[in-house]
Amino acid sequence: MTVRRATRLAVAETLQAVSKDLGLPRVRVRWFKGARGYWDDTDAALYALSSKIRPRLLGAAVSAVDPPVIWLRATLRPAVAALLAAHEARHVWQERTLGEQDRRRWHEP
C-alpha cells in the first residue's frame, strides 16, 4: 500500500516525541486503506482493527500486542496523520497505564 513519504515522516517524528513524553515503548504504525474488516486471527493487531473498523474510521490503537500498534488510514494528509498518531498513542498510554476504572472515564476532562 502506498502512503506518502511526507505522511510517514510526519507520523514518525510525532510518535518519537510523544512516545518519549509518555514513556511508551516503540510503537509500530500500520496503515489501512478501506473500511472492510479482515479477520485474520493469526495477526492480533489486524484482528483487533477489524473489530473496530467502520466506514469513517481514521485511526485505532492496539495496545495489547507487543510492540503496540497504531493503525492509520493510508490516505490521510501529513498533519492529520500526525495528530491522529499522537491521539492514538495517548490511548496506548491510557490502556497500559490507567486502571480499569480510570479507562472508563477517558472522555471526561
C-alpha positions as CSV (number, residue, x, y, z in Angstrom):
1,M,0.0,0.0,0.0
2,T,1.3,3.4,-0.9
3,V,1.5,6.1,1.8
4,R,3.0,9.5,1.0
5,R,6.6,9.9,2.3
6,A,5.7,13.2,3.9
7,T,2.9,11.5,5.8
8,R,5.2,8.7,7.0
9,L,7.8,11.2,8.2
10,A,5.3,13.4,10.0
11,V,3.9,10.4,11.8
12,A,7.4,9.0,12.7
13,E,8.6,12.3,14.1
14,T,5.4,12.8,16.1
15,L,5.5,9.3,17.6
16,Q,9.1,9.7,18.5
17,A,8.3,12.8,20.5
18,V,5.0,11.6,22.0
19,S,6.5,8.2,23.0
20,K,9.3,9.9,24.8
21,D,6.9,12.2,26.6
22,L,4.6,9.4,27.6
23,G,7.3,6.9,28.4
24,L,5.9,4.4,25.8
25,P,7.9,1.6,24.3
26,R,8.4,1.6,20.5
27,V,5.0,2.0,18.8
28,R,4.6,0.4,15.4
29,V,2.5,2.1,12.7
30,R,0.4,0.1,10.3
31,W,-1.7,1.5,7.5
32,F,-5.2,0.5,6.3
33,K,-7.0,1.6,3.1
34,G,-10.7,0.9,3.4
35,A,-13.3,0.0,5.9
36,R,-13.6,-3.7,5.3
37,G,-12.5,-5.9,8.2
38,Y,-10.0,-8.7,7.7
39,W,-10.5,-11.4,10.3
40,D,-7.0,-12.9,10.4
41,D,-6.7,-14.5,13.9
42,T,-3.0,-15.1,13.3
43,D,-2.4,-11.3,13.3
44,A,-3.6,-9.9,16.7
45,A,-3.3,-6.3,15.6
46,L,-5.2,-6.8,12.4
47,Y,-7.9,-8.8,14.2
48,A,-8.2,-6.0,16.7
49,L,-8.5,-3.4,14.0
50,S,-11.2,-5.5,12.3
51,S,-13.3,-5.4,15.4
52,K,-13.2,-1.5,15.5
53,I,-13.4,-0.7,11.8
54,R,-16.2,1.3,10.4
55,P,-16.6,3.5,7.3
56,R,-15.3,6.8,8.8
57,L,-12.5,5.3,11.0
58,L,-9.3,7.2,10.6
59,G,-7.1,5.6,13.3
60,A,-7.1,3.0,16.0
61,A,-4.7,1.8,18.8
62,V,-4.0,-1.8,19.7
63,S,-2.0,-1.8,22.9
64,A,-2.5,-5.4,23.7
65,V,0.2,-6.5,21.2
66,D,4.0,-6.1,21.6
67,P,5.0,-3.7,20.3
68,P,1.8,-1.7,20.4
69,V,0.3,-0.9,17.0
70,I,-1.3,2.3,15.8
71,W,-3.4,1.9,12.7
72,L,-3.9,4.9,10.4
73,R,-5.8,5.4,7.2
74,A,-3.3,5.5,4.4
75,T,-5.0,8.4,2.6
76,L,-4.5,11.0,5.4
77,R,-2.6,14.2,4.9
78,P,0.6,14.5,6.9
79,A,-0.7,17.0,9.6
80,V,-3.9,15.0,10.1
81,A,-2.0,11.7,10.3
82,A,0.5,13.2,12.8
83,L,-2.3,14.5,15.0
84,L,-4.2,11.1,14.9
85,A,-0.9,9.3,15.7
86,A,-0.5,11.4,18.8
87,H,-4.1,10.8,19.8
88,E,-3.8,7.1,19.3
89,A,-0.5,7.0,21.2
90,R,-2.3,8.6,24.1
91,H,-4.8,5.7,24.0
92,V,-1.9,3.2,24.1
93,W,-0.6,5.1,27.2
94,Q,-4.1,5.1,28.8
95,E,-4.6,1.4,28.2
96,R,-1.1,0.5,29.6
97,T,-1.1,2.9,32.5
98,L,-4.5,3.6,33.9
99,G,-6.6,1.2,35.9
100,E,-9.9,-0.2,34.5
101,Q,-12.0,2.4,36.4
102,D,-10.0,5.3,35.0
103,R,-10.1,3.9,31.5
104,R,-13.9,4.2,31.5
105,R,-13.7,8.0,32.0
106,W,-11.3,8.9,29.1
107,H,-13.8,11.3,27.6
108,E,-14.1,13.3,30.9
109,P,-11.9,16.3,31.2
